[in-house]
Amino acid sequence: MSTSRKYACLVMLVLFAFTSGLQAKERHYAQLYSWAQGVQWVNARPDRQYVEAFIQVRSHERNIPIEKVRLVIHASGGDRMVALPASGVLTLPIDGDLITEDPVVEFSSRVGVTVVIRASAPPRQDFDYGLIGAMVREYTETVSRQNFLPDQFQSVHVRGLALRGDGIAVHSSCGVVARKRGDALVIDYDPQLPADCKVELSRMPDSMELMFKWF
């Protein structure tokens, strides 16, 4: 699969590239800290079942893989280097001195920085349609309570449940509609369908995540 196709599939599933003006190399610590606070809050919720949040960094330089990029925090006590894993997920160091000082931070090459809110469930071969509704409710509540999120999140709505894996067929007791979208089979989200509708898959999917659409 080409790099452009891989990227398109990721965006289509859950990774919305909401850079919100953070494409320049130089930023201040407070900009990233506000996102890191929100991410921590989402992931620490005691009632969290399906939703997770993280800060995603993507290289905008084709010849520089993300694991070669470094975040440099220009603190008064000396520069602090933060390495990025191949996944591009940023773990921002948080301490009182950095919060008070608000130093300049910069990446070693041109990047895009995004907040990702993902809703996924452990793969299973049969489930009630109400599972999708529960995932949607948790995602919607989480997003509505976050003032740190870019405004674009308010323009995104749930399309359905994306199943990844080859040769999956969907059978249900209530006429569930599933469509092929990119490299995923998507069960349409219809709040009018009964929660106790039984859904059976012909094989265990590799993953089950909400897919979104713009309004």
C-alpha positions as CSV (number, residue, x, y, z in Angstrom):
1,M,0.0,0.0,0.0
2,S,1.4,3.4,-0.9
3,T,2.2,6.0,1.8
4,S,-0.6,8.3,0.6
5,R,-3.1,5.5,0.8
6,K,-2.0,4.5,4.3
7,Y,-2.3,8.1,5.4
8,A,-5.8,8.4,3.8
9,C,-7.0,5.3,5.6
10,L,-5.7,6.6,9.0
11,V,-7.4,9.9,8.6
12,M,-10.6,8.2,7.4
13,L,-10.7,6.1,10.5
14,V,-9.8,8.3,13.4
15,L,-6.8,10.5,12.9
16,F,-8.1,13.9,12.1
17,A,-5.2,16.3,11.1
18,F,-6.4,19.3,13.1
19,T,-3.2,21.3,13.3
20,S,-4.9,24.5,14.4
21,G,-2.1,26.8,13.4
22,L,0.6,24.5,15.0
23,Q,2.5,23.7,11.8
24,A,5.3,26.2,12.4
25,K,8.5,24.8,13.8
26,E,8.5,27.1,16.9
27,R,5.8,27.1,19.6
28,H,5.5,27.8,23.3
29,Y,5.2,25.1,25.9
30,A,1.8,26.3,27.1
31,Q,0.3,25.4,23.7
32,L,1.2,21.8,24.0
33,Y,0.6,21.7,27.7
34,S,-3.1,22.6,27.4
35,W,-3.5,19.6,25.0
36,A,-1.5,17.3,27.3
37,Q,-3.8,18.3,30.2
38,G,-6.9,17.5,28.2
39,V,-5.4,14.2,27.1
40,Q,-4.6,13.2,30.7
41,W,-8.1,14.1,31.8
42,V,-9.7,12.0,29.1
43,N,-7.6,8.9,29.8
44,A,-8.0,9.2,33.5
45,R,-11.8,9.2,33.6
46,P,-12.9,6.3,35.8
47,D,-15.9,5.5,33.6
48,R,-13.9,5.4,30.4
49,Q,-14.5,2.3,28.3
50,Y,-14.0,3.0,24.7
51,V,-12.4,6.4,24.3
52,E,-8.7,7.3,24.4
53,A,-6.8,10.5,23.6
54,F,-3.3,11.3,22.6
55,I,-1.2,14.0,20.9
56,Q,-0.1,12.9,17.4
57,V,2.9,14.3,15.6
58,R,3.4,13.7,11.9
59,S,6.5,14.6,9.9
60,H,5.9,17.0,7.0
61,E,9.3,16.1,5.5
62,R,9.0,13.0,3.3
63,N,12.6,12.0,3.8
64,I,12.5,12.4,7.6
65,P,10.7,9.6,9.5
66,I,8.9,10.7,12.6
67,E,11.2,8.7,14.9
68,K,14.1,10.9,13.7
69,V,12.3,14.1,14.8
70,R,13.1,15.6,18.2
71,L,11.1,18.0,20.3
72,V,13.4,20.5,22.0
73,I,12.2,22.4,25.1
74,H,14.4,25.5,25.5
75,A,14.1,25.7,29.3
76,S,16.2,28.2,31.3
77,G,18.0,25.3,33.0
78,G,19.1,23.9,29.6
79,D,17.6,22.3,26.6
80,R,15.5,19.2,27.1
81,M,15.2,16.7,24.2
82,V,12.1,14.6,23.8
83,A,12.3,11.7,21.4
84,L,9.3,10.5,19.4
85,P,8.4,6.8,18.8
86,A,7.6,5.5,15.4
87,S,3.9,5.9,16.2
88,G,4.4,9.7,16.5
89,V,2.6,9.8,19.8
90,L,4.0,12.7,21.9
91,T,4.5,12.2,25.7
92,L,5.1,15.8,26.9
93,P,7.2,16.2,30.1
94,I,5.1,18.0,32.6
95,D,6.5,19.8,35.7
96,G,5.8,23.0,37.6
97,D,9.0,24.8,36.4
98,L,8.0,24.4,32.7
99,I,4.4,25.5,33.4
100,T,5.6,28.6,35.1
101,E,8.4,29.4,32.6
102,D,6.5,28.6,29.4
103,P,9.7,28.1,27.4
104,V,9.9,28.1,23.6
105,V,9.6,24.5,22.2
106,E,10.5,23.5,18.7
107,F,10.6,20.4,16.6
108,S,13.8,19.5,14.6
109,S,11.9,19.5,11.4
110,R,8.5,20.6,10.0
111,V,5.6,18.7,11.6
112,G,1.9,18.8,12.1
113,V,0.6,18.3,15.7
114,T,-2.8,17.0,16.3
115,V,-5.1,15.9,19.1
116,V,-6.6,12.5,18.5
117,I,-9.8,11.2,20.2
118,R,-10.3,7.6,19.3
119,A,-13.2,5.3,20.2
120,S,-12.5,1.6,19.8
121,A,-13.7,-1.7,21.3
122,P,-11.9,-5.0,21.7
123,P,-12.5,-7.1,18.6
124,R,-15.4,-9.5,18.9
125,Q,-17.3,-11.7,16.4
126,D,-20.8,-11.1,17.7
127,F,-22.3,-8.2,19.6
128,D,-25.5,-6.2,20.2
129,Y,-26.0,-3.1,18.0
130,G,-26.2,-1.1,21.2
131,L,-22.4,-1.4,21.4
132,I,-22.1,1.2,18.7
133,G,-24.5,3.5,20.5
134,A,-22.5,3.2,23.7
135,M,-19.3,4.1,21.9
136,V,-21.0,7.1,20.3
137,R,-22.4,8.4,23.6
138,E,-19.0,8.2,25.3
139,Y,-17.2,9.8,22.4
140,T,-19.8,12.6,22.1
141,E,-19.8,13.3,25.8
142,T,-16.0,13.4,25.9
143,V,-15.7,15.8,23.1
144,S,-18.4,18.1,24.4
145,R,-16.7,18.5,27.7
146,Q,-13.2,19.4,26.3
147,N,-12.5,23.1,25.8
148,F,-8.9,22.3,24.7
149,L,-10.0,20.6,21.5
150,P,-9.7,22.4,18.1
151,D,-13.1,23.8,16.9
152,Q,-13.2,21.3,14.0
153,F,-14.1,18.5,16.4
154,Q,-17.6,20.1,16.7
155,S,-18.1,19.6,12.9
156,V,-17.3,15.8,13.0
157,H,-20.1,13.3,13.4
158,V,-20.1,9.5,13.6
159,R,-20.5,7.6,10.4
160,G,-20.4,4.1,11.9
161,L,-18.3,1.3,13.2
162,A,-15.2,0.5,11.1
163,L,-14.2,-3.2,11.0
164,R,-10.7,-3.9,9.7
165,G,-9.7,-7.2,8.3
166,D,-10.1,-9.2,5.1
167,G,-13.2,-11.1,4.1
168,I,-15.6,-9.8,6.8
169,A,-19.3,-10.3,6.1
170,V,-22.0,-8.8,8.4
171,H,-25.2,-10.6,9.4
172,S,-27.9,-9.1,11.7
173,S,-31.4,-9.6,13.0
174,C,-32.6,-6.0,12.1
175,G,-31.2,-5.1,8.7
176,V,-27.9,-3.5,9.6
177,V,-26.2,-1.8,6.7
178,A,-22.5,-2.3,6.1
179,R,-20.5,-0.6,3.3
180,K,-16.9,-0.9,2.1
181,R,-15.1,2.4,2.7
182,G,-11.4,2.4,1.8
183,D,-9.8,-0.6,3.6
184,A,-12.6,-0.9,6.2
185,L,-16.1,-2.4,6.3
186,V,-18.3,0.1,8.0
187,I,-21.5,-0.7,9.8
188,D,-23.7,2.5,9.5
189,Y,-24.7,4.2,12.7
190,D,-28.5,4.5,12.9
191,P,-29.8,5.6,16.3
192,Q,-33.2,4.4,15.3
193,L,-32.2,0.7,15.3
194,P,-32.9,-1.3,18.4
195,A,-30.0,-1.7,20.8
196,D,-30.6,-5.4,21.3
197,C,-30.3,-6.1,17.5
198,K,-27.9,-9.0,17.2
199,V,-24.9,-8.5,14.9
200,E,-22.7,-11.4,13.8
201,L,-19.5,-11.3,11.7
202,S,-18.1,-14.0,9.5
203,R,-14.7,-13.7,11.2
204,M,-13.0,-11.9,14.0
205,P,-12.0,-8.4,12.9
206,D,-8.5,-7.0,13.4
207,S,-10.0,-3.9,15.0
208,M,-13.3,-2.1,15.7
209,E,-13.2,1.7,15.7
210,L,-15.7,4.5,15.1
211,M,-15.4,6.2,11.8
212,F,-16.4,9.8,11.4
213,K,-17.7,12.2,8.7
214,W,-17.9,16.0,8.2
215,F,-21.1,18.0,8.3
